Amino acid sequence: MVVLSQLLRRRRDPVAALSAREREVLALIAEGQSNAAIARTLAVSEAAVGKHVGNIFAKLRLPRQTTPTAGSWQSSPTCAPTPDS
């Protein structure tokens, strides 16, 4: 029964499928940190951060970008503020 309840919770909350480290990385991305800054904060390599970001994208079923960092999302033309905003 415990397994079933955990599976049902994951369906409602996709972030529940992330590991604790992946949630840390996601929180740092949300703060606007680059992969290099995240690596320094967590004392891991940039390659490790990239692996975590890839896992996050896969588990949350997000479309992949060539450089999935907070900076690339913020500089994306689709995310840029419009003159009316």
C-alpha positions as CSV (number, residue, x, y, z in Angstrom):
1,M,0.0,0.0,0.0
2,V,2.9,2.4,0.7
3,V,4.3,1.9,-2.7
4,L,1.0,2.6,-4.3
5,S,0.5,5.8,-2.4
6,Q,4.0,6.9,-3.4
7,L,3.3,6.2,-7.0
8,L,0.0,8.1,-6.9
9,R,1.7,11.1,-5.2
10,R,4.4,11.2,-8.0
11,R,1.6,11.3,-10.6
12,R,0.1,14.4,-8.9
13,D,3.4,16.1,-8.1
14,P,6.1,15.5,-10.8
15,V,8.8,17.1,-8.5
16,A,8.3,14.2,-6.1
17,A,10.0,12.0,-8.7
18,L,13.3,14.1,-8.4
19,S,16.0,13.0,-6.0
20,A,17.0,15.3,-3.2
21,R,20.1,16.5,-5.1
22,E,18.0,17.2,-8.3
23,R,15.6,19.3,-6.2
24,E,18.6,21.2,-4.9
25,V,19.8,21.9,-8.4
26,L,16.3,22.8,-9.5
27,A,16.0,25.3,-6.7
28,L,19.4,26.9,-7.6
29,I,18.3,27.1,-11.2
30,A,15.1,28.9,-10.1
31,E,17.3,31.4,-8.3
32,G,19.0,32.2,-11.6
33,Q,22.3,30.5,-10.9
34,S,24.4,29.2,-13.8
35,N,25.7,25.6,-14.0
36,A,29.1,26.8,-12.9
37,A,27.7,28.6,-9.9
38,I,25.6,25.6,-9.0
39,A,28.7,23.4,-9.2
40,R,30.6,25.7,-6.8
41,T,27.7,25.9,-4.4
42,L,27.3,22.1,-4.3
43,A,31.0,21.4,-4.5
44,V,30.6,19.2,-7.6
45,S,31.8,19.3,-11.2
46,E,29.9,21.2,-13.9
47,A,29.5,17.9,-15.6
48,A,27.7,16.5,-12.5
49,V,25.4,19.6,-12.6
50,G,24.7,19.0,-16.3
51,K,23.8,15.4,-15.6
52,H,21.4,16.5,-12.8
53,V,19.8,19.1,-15.2
54,G,19.4,16.4,-17.8
55,N,17.7,14.1,-15.3
56,I,15.4,16.9,-14.2
57,F,14.4,17.6,-17.7
58,A,13.7,13.9,-18.4
59,K,11.8,13.3,-15.2
60,L,9.7,16.4,-15.6
61,R,9.2,15.7,-19.3
62,L,10.5,19.1,-20.3
63,P,11.8,19.8,-23.8
64,R,15.6,19.7,-24.0
65,Q,17.6,22.8,-24.8
66,T,21.1,22.9,-25.9
67,T,22.1,24.7,-22.8
68,P,19.4,24.2,-20.1
69,T,20.5,26.8,-17.6
70,A,18.7,29.6,-15.9
71,G,20.7,32.1,-18.0
72,S,19.6,30.5,-21.3
73,W,15.9,30.6,-20.2
74,Q,16.2,34.3,-19.2
75,S,17.9,35.3,-22.4
76,S,15.5,33.3,-24.6
77,P,13.4,35.6,-27.0
78,T,10.3,33.8,-25.9
79,C,11.0,34.7,-22.3
80,A,12.0,38.3,-22.9
81,P,9.6,41.0,-21.5
82,T,7.5,42.8,-24.0
83,P,7.4,46.6,-24.2
84,D,3.9,46.5,-22.8
85,S,4.9,44.5,-19.6
